[in-house]
Amino acid sequence: MSFSNKKGQALVEFVIILPIFIFMIFACIDIGKVLYMQNKLESRMDDIITSYQKGLTEETIKKDLDLNHQEIILNIEKENVYKRFKLSKKLDMITPGINLILSNPLEVKAERVIYDE
């Protein structure tokens, strides 16, 4: 029995596992980016609702919160006595092949409906 066979076997196993491991690391980074952006949009939504209830216009809110610079899209729709606020941002995925599962760029959204008298 020679040691070179065991070293070769370990090398082959490493070469098989390495791409899977790297894919998993990049996928974790992408999932973290999506969760972070979702949390950021929800936080921004709180600021937008508060500003709107103070009487600021949509354009003023966009300017004050610097949404255009951050490429965050704000859409306010009126539905009878309700207002629907939608925030969205597109994120580029870094994981190769993730576009087969998710769209690339992925659109992260946050939405709220408030009663508007």
DSSP file with accessible surface (Angstrom, degrees, kcal/mol):
  #  RESIDUE AA STRUCTURE BP1 BP2  ACC     N-H-->O    O-->H-N    N-H-->O    O-->H-N    TCO  KAPPA ALPHA  PHI   PSI    X-CA   Y-CA   Z-CA
    1    1 A M              0   0  213      0, 0.0     2,-0.3     0, 0.0     3,-0.0   0.000 360.0 360.0 360.0 131.1    0.0    0.0    0.0
    2    2 A S    >>  -     0   0   53      1,-0.1     4,-0.7     0, 0.0     3,-0.5  -0.791 360.0-136.5-112.9 151.2    1.4    3.3   -1.0
    3    3 A F  H 3> S+     0   0  163     -2,-0.3     4,-2.1     1,-0.2     5,-0.2   0.731  97.2  72.6 -73.5 -24.2    0.8    6.8    0.4
    4    4 A S  H 3> S+     0   0   76      1,-0.2     4,-2.1     2,-0.2    -1,-0.2   0.844  92.8  55.8 -63.9 -31.1    0.6    8.4   -3.0
    5    5 A N  H <> S+     0   0  119     -3,-0.5     4,-2.1     2,-0.2    -1,-0.2   0.910 108.5  47.1 -66.3 -40.6   -2.8    6.8   -3.6
    6    6 A K  H  X S+     0   0  121     -4,-0.7     4,-2.2     2,-0.2    -2,-0.2   0.884 112.0  50.1 -69.4 -37.5   -4.2    8.3   -0.4
    7    7 A K  H  X S+     0   0  156     -4,-2.1     4,-2.1     2,-0.2    -2,-0.2   0.907 111.6  48.7 -66.0 -39.7   -2.8   11.7   -1.2
    8    8 A G  H  X S+     0   0   33     -4,-2.1     4,-2.4     2,-0.2    -2,-0.2   0.894 110.1  51.5 -65.5 -39.4   -4.3   11.5   -4.7
    9    9 A Q  H  X S+     0   0  116     -4,-2.1     4,-2.4     2,-0.2    -2,-0.2   0.923 109.8  49.3 -64.6 -41.6   -7.7   10.5   -3.3
   10   10 A A  H  X S+     0   0   53     -4,-2.2     4,-2.5     1,-0.2    -2,-0.2   0.902 110.4  51.3 -64.6 -39.1   -7.7   13.5   -0.9
   11   11 A L  H  X S+     0   0  109     -4,-2.1     4,-2.5     2,-0.2    -1,-0.2   0.925 110.2  48.3 -64.1 -44.4   -6.8   15.8   -3.7
   12   12 A V  H  X S+     0   0   86     -4,-2.4     4,-2.0     2,-0.2    -2,-0.2   0.923 112.1  49.2 -63.3 -42.3   -9.7   14.5   -5.9
   13   13 A E  H  X S+     0   0  103     -4,-2.4     4,-2.3     1,-0.2    -1,-0.2   0.921 111.4  49.8 -62.6 -41.9  -12.1   14.9   -3.0
   14   14 A F  H  X S+     0   0  123     -4,-2.5     4,-2.6     1,-0.2    -2,-0.2   0.921 109.6  50.6 -62.5 -44.0  -10.9   18.4   -2.3
   15   15 A V  H  < S+     0   0   87     -4,-2.5    -1,-0.2     1,-0.2    -2,-0.2   0.860 112.5  47.7 -65.3 -32.3  -11.3   19.4   -6.0
   16   16 A I  H  X S+     0   0  104     -4,-2.0     4,-0.6    -5,-0.2    -1,-0.2   0.912 117.5  40.5 -73.7 -40.2  -14.9   18.0   -6.0
   17   17 A I  H  X S+     0   0   99     -4,-2.3     4,-2.5    -5,-0.2     5,-0.2   0.831  99.4  74.2 -80.2 -32.5  -15.9   19.7   -2.8
   18   18 A L  H  X S+     0   0   65     -4,-2.6     4,-2.7     1,-0.2     5,-0.2   0.900  96.0  46.7 -55.0 -50.2  -14.2   23.1   -3.4
   19   19 A P  H  > S+     0   0   80      0, 0.0     4,-2.5     0, 0.0    -1,-0.2   0.904 113.5  50.0 -62.6 -35.9  -16.6   24.5   -6.0
   20   20 A I  H  X S+     0   0   95     -4,-0.6     4,-2.3    -3,-0.2    -2,-0.2   0.926 111.7  48.4 -65.4 -42.9  -19.6   23.5   -3.9
   21   21 A F  H  X S+     0   0  116     -4,-2.5     4,-2.1     2,-0.2    -1,-0.2   0.929 112.2  47.9 -63.2 -44.8  -18.1   25.2   -0.9
   22   22 A I  H  X S+     0   0   74     -4,-2.7     4,-2.5    -5,-0.2     5,-0.2   0.916 110.7  52.3 -64.5 -41.3  -17.4   28.4   -2.8
   23   23 A F  H  X S+     0   0   84     -4,-2.5     4,-2.5    -5,-0.2    -1,-0.2   0.919 109.2  50.0 -59.7 -43.1  -20.9   28.4   -4.2
   24   24 A M  H  X S+     0   0  107     -4,-2.3     4,-2.2     2,-0.2    -1,-0.2   0.895 109.8  50.5 -64.6 -38.9  -22.3   28.1   -0.7
   25   25 A I  H  X S+     0   0   75     -4,-2.1     4,-2.0     2,-0.2    -2,-0.2   0.950 113.0  45.1 -64.0 -48.6  -20.2   31.0    0.6
   26   26 A F  H  X S+     0   0   76     -4,-2.5     4,-2.5     1,-0.2    69,-0.2   0.889 111.6  53.1 -63.3 -38.1  -21.3   33.3   -2.3
   27   27 A A  H  X S+     0   0   17     -4,-2.5     4,-2.7    -5,-0.2    -1,-0.2   0.909 107.9  51.1 -64.0 -39.6  -25.0   32.2   -1.8
   28   28 A C  H  X S+     0   0   90     -4,-2.2     4,-2.4     2,-0.2    -1,-0.2   0.900 109.6  50.3 -63.5 -39.6  -24.8   33.1    1.9
   29   29 A I  H  X S+     0   0   80     -4,-2.0     4,-2.4     2,-0.2    -2,-0.2   0.937 111.8  47.8 -63.5 -44.8  -23.4   36.5    1.0
   30   30 A D  H  X S+     0   0    4     -4,-2.5     4,-2.3     2,-0.2    -2,-0.2   0.922 111.5  49.3 -63.5 -43.2  -26.2   37.1   -1.5
   31   31 A I  H  X S+     0   0  101     -4,-2.7     4,-2.6     1,-0.2     5,-0.2   0.916 110.6  51.6 -63.1 -39.6  -28.9   36.0    0.9
   32   32 A G  H  X S+     0   0   36     -4,-2.4     4,-2.6    -5,-0.2    -2,-0.2   0.906 108.6  50.9 -62.1 -41.4  -27.3   38.3    3.5
   33   33 A K  H  X S+     0   0   68     -4,-2.4     4,-2.4     2,-0.2    -2,-0.2   0.913 111.1  48.3 -62.2 -41.8  -27.4   41.2    1.0
   34   34 A V  H  X S+     0   0   32     -4,-2.3     4,-2.5     2,-0.2    -2,-0.2   0.938 113.4  46.2 -65.5 -45.8  -31.1   40.6    0.3
   35   35 A L  H  X S+     0   0  114     -4,-2.6     4,-2.3     2,-0.2    -2,-0.2   0.904 113.0  50.3 -64.7 -40.4  -32.0   40.4    4.0
   36   36 A Y  H  X S+     0   0  146     -4,-2.6     4,-2.5    -5,-0.2    -1,-0.2   0.929 112.2  46.9 -61.7 -44.8  -30.1   43.5    4.8
   37   37 A M  H  X S+     0   0   13     -4,-2.4     4,-2.7     2,-0.2     5,-0.2   0.893 110.1  53.0 -67.6 -37.6  -31.8   45.4    1.9
   38   38 A Q  H  X S+     0   0   63     -4,-2.5     4,-2.2     2,-0.2    -1,-0.2   0.933 111.6  46.4 -61.0 -44.1  -35.2   44.2    3.0
   39   39 A N  H  X S+     0   0  113     -4,-2.3     4,-2.1     1,-0.2    -2,-0.2   0.909 112.3  50.6 -64.0 -41.5  -34.5   45.5    6.5
   40   40 A K  H  X S+     0   0   64     -4,-2.5     4,-2.5     1,-0.2    -2,-0.2   0.910 110.4  49.3 -64.5 -41.8  -33.2   48.8    5.2
   41   41 A L  H  X S+     0   0    0     -4,-2.7     4,-2.3     2,-0.2    -1,-0.2   0.899 109.9  51.0 -65.8 -39.7  -36.3   49.3    3.0
   42   42 A E  H  X S+     0   0   58     -4,-2.2     4,-1.6     2,-0.2    -1,-0.2   0.906 111.3  48.5 -63.7 -39.0  -38.6   48.6    5.9
   43   43 A S  H  X S+     0   0   59     -4,-2.1     4,-1.6     1,-0.2    -2,-0.2   0.918 111.5  49.2 -66.1 -43.0  -36.7   51.1    8.0
   44   44 A R  H  X S+     0   0   47     -4,-2.5     4,-2.5     1,-0.2    -2,-0.2   0.866 105.1  59.5 -62.5 -36.2  -36.9   53.7    5.2
   45   45 A M  H  X S+     0   0    0     -4,-2.3     4,-2.7     1,-0.2     5,-0.2   0.902 101.7  53.3 -61.8 -39.4  -40.7   52.9    4.9
   46   46 A D  H  X S+     0   0   76     -4,-1.6     4,-2.3     1,-0.2    -1,-0.2   0.932 110.6  47.2 -58.8 -45.0  -41.1   54.0    8.6
   47   47 A D  H  X S+     0   0   69     -4,-1.6     4,-2.5     1,-0.2    -2,-0.2   0.894 112.5  49.6 -63.8 -39.9  -39.4   57.3    7.7
   48   48 A I  H  X S+     0   0    0     -4,-2.5     4,-2.8     2,-0.2    -2,-0.2   0.930 110.9  48.1 -66.6 -45.6  -41.5   57.8    4.6
   49   49 A I  H  X S+     0   0   16     -4,-2.7     4,-2.5     2,-0.2    -2,-0.2   0.929 113.0  49.1 -62.1 -43.4  -44.8   57.2    6.4
   50   50 A T  H  X S+     0   0   69     -4,-2.3     4,-1.1    -5,-0.2    -2,-0.2   0.936 113.1  46.9 -61.8 -44.8  -43.8   59.6    9.2
   51   51 A S  H  <>S+     0   0   21     -4,-2.5     5,-1.9     1,-0.2     3,-0.3   0.903 112.1  50.6 -64.1 -40.9  -42.8   62.3    6.7
   52   52 A Y  H ><5S+     0   0   44     -4,-2.8     3,-1.6     1,-0.2    -1,-0.2   0.906 107.7  52.5 -64.8 -40.5  -46.0   61.8    4.7
   53   53 A Q  H 3<5S+     0   0  131     -4,-2.5    -1,-0.2     1,-0.3    -2,-0.2   0.739 102.3  60.3 -69.1 -20.7  -48.1   62.1    7.9
   54   54 A K  T 3<5S-     0   0  165     -4,-1.1    -1,-0.3    -3,-0.3    -2,-0.2   0.528 125.9-102.3 -79.8  -8.0  -46.4   65.3    8.6
   55   55 A G  T < 5 +     0   0   61     -3,-1.6    -3,-0.2    -4,-0.3    -2,-0.1   0.538  69.9 148.0 102.6   8.4  -47.7   66.7    5.3
   56   56 A L      < -     0   0   61     -5,-1.9    -1,-0.3     1,-0.1     2,-0.1  -0.460  44.9-118.8 -75.8 150.3  -44.7   66.5    3.1
   57   57 A T     >  -     0   0   81     -2,-0.1     4,-2.5     1,-0.1     5,-0.2  -0.363  25.3-105.8 -82.6 167.8  -45.1   65.7   -0.6
   58   58 A E  H  > S+     0   0   62      1,-0.2     4,-2.4     2,-0.2     5,-0.2   0.903 120.6  49.1 -60.6 -43.1  -43.7   62.7   -2.5
   59   59 A E  H  > S+     0   0  123      1,-0.2     4,-2.2     2,-0.2    -1,-0.2   0.894 110.9  49.9 -65.5 -40.3  -41.0   64.8   -4.2
   60   60 A T  H  > S+     0   0   52      2,-0.2     4,-3.1     1,-0.2     5,-0.2   0.908 110.3  50.6 -64.6 -40.9  -40.0   66.4   -0.9
   61   61 A I  H  X S+     0   0    0     -4,-2.5     4,-2.5     2,-0.2     6,-0.2   0.934 110.1  49.6 -62.7 -45.3  -39.8   63.0    0.7
   62   62 A K  H  <>S+     0   0   37     -4,-2.4     5,-1.9     1,-0.2     6,-0.5   0.907 115.4  44.1 -59.8 -41.3  -37.6   61.6   -2.1
   63   63 A K  H ><5S+     0   0  171     -4,-2.2     3,-0.7     3,-0.2    -2,-0.2   0.935 114.3  47.9 -70.3 -46.2  -35.3   64.6   -1.8
   64   64 A D  H 3<5S+     0   0   99     -4,-3.1    -2,-0.2     1,-0.2    -1,-0.2   0.880 118.1  40.0 -64.1 -39.3  -35.1   64.6    2.0
   65   65 A L  T 3<5S-     0   0   26     -4,-2.5    -1,-0.2    -5,-0.2    -2,-0.2   0.419 104.6-128.7 -91.8   0.9  -34.4   60.9    2.3
   66   66 A D  T <>5 +     0   0   74     -3,-0.7     4,-1.1    -4,-0.4    -3,-0.2   0.889  51.5 155.2  56.7  44.6  -32.0   60.9   -0.8
   67   67 A L  T  4X +     0   0    1     -5,-1.9     5,-2.6    -6,-0.2     4,-0.3   0.874  65.5  55.7 -72.0 -36.6  -33.9   57.9   -2.4
   68   68 A N  T >45S+     0   0  111     -6,-0.5     3,-1.1     1,-0.2    -1,-0.2   0.895 106.3  50.7 -64.5 -39.9  -32.9   58.8   -6.0
   69   69 A H  T 345S+     0   0  143      1,-0.3    -1,-0.2     2,-0.1    -2,-0.2   0.851 111.9  47.6 -65.5 -33.6  -29.2   58.7   -5.1
   70   70 A Q  T 3<5S-     0   0   41     -4,-1.1    -1,-0.3     2,-0.1    -2,-0.2   0.391 112.6-121.2 -88.0   3.8  -29.6   55.3   -3.5
   71   71 A E  T < 5 +     0   0  141     -3,-1.1     2,-0.5    -4,-0.3    19,-0.4   0.835  61.3 148.9  58.0  37.0  -31.6   54.0   -6.5
   72   72 A I      < -     0   0    3     -5,-2.6     2,-0.5    17,-0.1    -1,-0.2  -0.889  39.7-142.0-100.8 127.9  -34.6   53.2   -4.3
   73   73 A I  E     -A   88   0A  97     15,-3.0    15,-1.7    -2,-0.5     2,-0.5  -0.811  12.9-163.5 -97.0 125.9  -37.9   53.6   -6.1
   74   74 A L  E     +A   87   0A   7     -2,-0.5     2,-0.4    13,-0.2    13,-0.2  -0.922   8.7 179.5-108.9 131.4  -40.9   55.1   -4.2
   75   75 A N  E     -A   86   0A  70     11,-2.4    11,-2.7    -2,-0.5     2,-0.5  -0.996   7.4-168.5-133.4 125.7  -44.4   54.7   -5.5
   76   76 A I  E     -A   85   0A  26     -2,-0.4     2,-0.4     9,-0.2     9,-0.2  -0.973   8.4-173.9-116.8 122.1  -47.5   56.0   -3.7
   77   77 A E  E     -A   84   0A  62      7,-2.6     7,-3.1    -2,-0.5     2,-0.5  -0.934  17.6-138.6-117.6 139.3  -50.9   54.9   -5.0
   78   78 A K  E     +A   83   0A 127     -2,-0.4     2,-0.4     5,-0.2     5,-0.2  -0.835  20.3 178.5 -97.1 128.3  -54.3   56.1   -3.8
   79   79 A E  E >   -A   82   0A  66      3,-3.0     3,-2.7    -2,-0.5     2,-0.3  -0.869  59.9 -69.7-131.2  97.4  -57.0   53.5   -3.3
   80   80 A N  T 3  S-     0   0  147     -2,-0.4    -1,-0.1     1,-0.3     0, 0.0  -0.377 119.2 -11.6  55.0-113.8  -60.3   55.0   -2.0
   81   81 A V  T 3  S+     0   0   65     -2,-0.3    35,-3.2    -3,-0.1     2,-0.3   0.288 126.5  82.4 -98.2  10.9  -59.4   56.1    1.6
   82   82 A Y  E <   -AB  79 115A 111     -3,-2.7    -3,-3.0    33,-0.2     2,-0.4  -0.808  62.6-149.3-114.8 155.0  -56.1   54.2    1.7
   83   83 A K  E     -AB  78 114A  34     31,-2.6    31,-2.5    -2,-0.3     2,-0.6  -0.989  10.3-152.5-120.6 132.1  -52.6   55.0    0.4
   84   84 A R  E     -AB  77 113A  59     -7,-3.1    -7,-2.6    -2,-0.4     2,-0.5  -0.924   9.0-162.5-106.8 119.8  -50.3   52.2   -0.7
   85   85 A F  E     -AB  76 112A   0     27,-3.2    27,-2.3    -2,-0.6     2,-0.4  -0.892   8.2-174.5-103.6 128.0  -46.6   52.9   -0.3
   86   86 A K  E     -AB  75 111A  68    -11,-2.7   -11,-2.4    -2,-0.5     2,-0.4  -0.987   6.3-175.2-126.9 129.9  -44.2   50.8   -2.3
   87   87 A L  E     +AB  74 110A   1     23,-3.0    23,-2.4    -2,-0.4     2,-0.3  -0.963  11.3 171.9-117.2 140.2  -40.4   50.8   -2.1
   88   88 A S  E     -AB  73 109A  15    -15,-1.7   -15,-3.0    -2,-0.4     2,-0.3  -0.996  12.0-179.3-148.2 151.3  -38.2   48.7   -4.3
   89   89 A K  E     - B   0 108A  32     19,-2.0    19,-3.0    -2,-0.3     2,-0.4  -0.984  24.3-129.1-147.7 140.8  -34.5   48.4   -5.1
   90   90 A K  E     - B   0 107A 121    -19,-0.4     2,-0.4    -2,-0.3    17,-0.2  -0.791  22.4-163.5 -94.7 132.6  -32.7   46.1   -7.6
   91   91 A L  E     - B   0 106A  18     15,-3.1    15,-2.6    -2,-0.4     2,-0.4  -0.954  14.7-133.9-116.2 135.2  -29.8   44.1   -6.3
   92   92 A D        -     0   0  111     -2,-0.4     2,-0.3    13,-0.2    12,-0.1  -0.719  21.2-136.8 -85.0 132.6  -27.1   42.4   -8.4
   93   93 A M        -     0   0   13     -2,-0.4     6,-0.1     1,-0.1   -66,-0.1  -0.688  12.6-165.4 -87.6 141.6  -26.3   38.8   -7.3
   94   94 A I        +     0   0   84     -2,-0.3    -1,-0.1   -68,-0.2   -67,-0.1   0.612  58.0 102.1-100.8 -14.5  -22.7   37.7   -7.2
   95   95 A T  S >  S-     0   0    6    -69,-0.2     3,-1.6     1,-0.1     4,-0.4  -0.556  76.8-122.7 -75.8 124.5  -23.2   34.0   -7.0
   96   96 A P  T 3  S+     0   0   90      0, 0.0    -1,-0.1     0, 0.0    -2,-0.1  -0.437  95.0  12.8 -65.7 132.9  -22.6   32.3  -10.4
   97   97 A G  T >  S+     0   0   37     -2,-0.2     3,-1.5     1,-0.1     4,-0.4   0.373  89.4 114.8  85.9  -6.1  -25.7   30.4  -11.5
   98   98 A I  G X>  +     0   0   16     -3,-1.6     4,-3.3     1,-0.3     3,-1.6   0.775  63.2  73.3 -69.6 -21.2  -28.0   31.9   -8.9
   99   99 A N  G 34 S+     0   0   93     -4,-0.4    -1,-0.3     1,-0.3     5,-0.2   0.669  86.1  64.9 -67.7 -12.5  -29.9   33.6  -11.8
  100  100 A L  G <4 S+     0   0  156     -3,-1.5    -1,-0.3     1,-0.1    -2,-0.2   0.774 116.3  27.7 -74.9 -25.3  -31.3   30.1  -12.5
  101  101 A I  T <4 S+     0   0  128     -3,-1.6     2,-0.3    -4,-0.4    -2,-0.2   0.836 133.8  23.6 -99.2 -49.1  -33.1   30.2   -9.1
  102  102 A L  S  < S-     0   0   68     -4,-3.3    -1,-0.3     1,-0.0     2,-0.1  -0.795  89.4-100.5-114.5 159.4  -33.6   34.0   -8.6
  103  103 A S        -     0   0   72     -2,-0.3    -3,-0.1    -3,-0.1   -10,-0.0  -0.461  41.8-112.2 -75.9 152.6  -33.8   36.7  -11.1
  104  104 A N  S    S+     0   0   74      1,-0.3   -12,-0.1    -5,-0.2     2,-0.1  -0.962 107.8  32.4-129.8 113.8  -30.7   38.8  -11.6
  105  105 A P  S    S-     0   0   55      0, 0.0     2,-0.4     0, 0.0    -1,-0.3   0.488  97.2-147.1 -76.8 149.6  -30.9   41.7  -10.7
  106  106 A L  E     -B   91   0A  31    -15,-2.6   -15,-3.1    -2,-0.1     2,-0.7  -0.705   5.5-137.2 -87.8 132.5  -33.3   40.7   -7.9
  107  107 A E  E     -B   90   0A  77     -2,-0.4     2,-0.4   -17,-0.2   -17,-0.2  -0.833  15.5-160.6 -95.0 116.6  -35.9   43.3   -7.0
  108  108 A V  E     -B   89   0A   6    -19,-3.0   -19,-2.0    -2,-0.7     2,-0.3  -0.822  15.6-168.6 -96.4 133.9  -36.4   43.7   -3.2
  109  109 A K  E     -B   88   0A 124     -2,-0.4     2,-0.3   -21,-0.2   -21,-0.2  -0.907  21.1-172.2-128.8 152.2  -39.7   45.2   -2.2
  110  110 A A  E     -B   87   0A   3    -23,-2.4   -23,-3.0    -2,-0.3     2,-0.4  -0.990  15.6-175.7-137.1 140.1  -41.4   46.7    0.9
  111  111 A E  E     +B   86   0A  90     -2,-0.3     2,-0.3   -25,-0.2   -25,-0.2  -0.998   8.1 176.0-142.9 140.2  -45.0   47.7    0.9
  112  112 A R  E     -B   85   0A  75    -27,-2.3   -27,-3.2    -2,-0.4     2,-0.4  -0.991  14.6-153.9-139.9 149.6  -47.4   49.4    3.4
  113  113 A V  E     -B   84   0A  69     -2,-0.3     2,-0.3   -29,-0.2   -29,-0.2  -0.989  17.8-177.2-123.1 129.8  -51.0   50.5    3.3
  114  114 A I  E     -B   83   0A  27    -31,-2.5   -31,-2.6    -2,-0.4     2,-0.5  -0.910  32.0-109.8-124.9 155.6  -52.2   53.3    5.5
  115  115 A Y  E     -B   82   0A 136     -2,-0.3     2,-0.6   -33,-0.2   -33,-0.2  -0.719  33.1-164.3 -82.2 124.6  -55.6   54.9    6.1
  116  116 A D              0   0   42    -35,-3.2   -63,-0.0    -2,-0.5    -2,-0.0  -0.931 360.0 360.0-118.1 110.1  -55.6   58.4    4.7
  117  117 A E              0   0  200     -2,-0.6   -35,-0.0     0, 0.0   -36,-0.0  -0.316 360.0 360.0 -71.9 360.0  -58.4   60.6    5.8
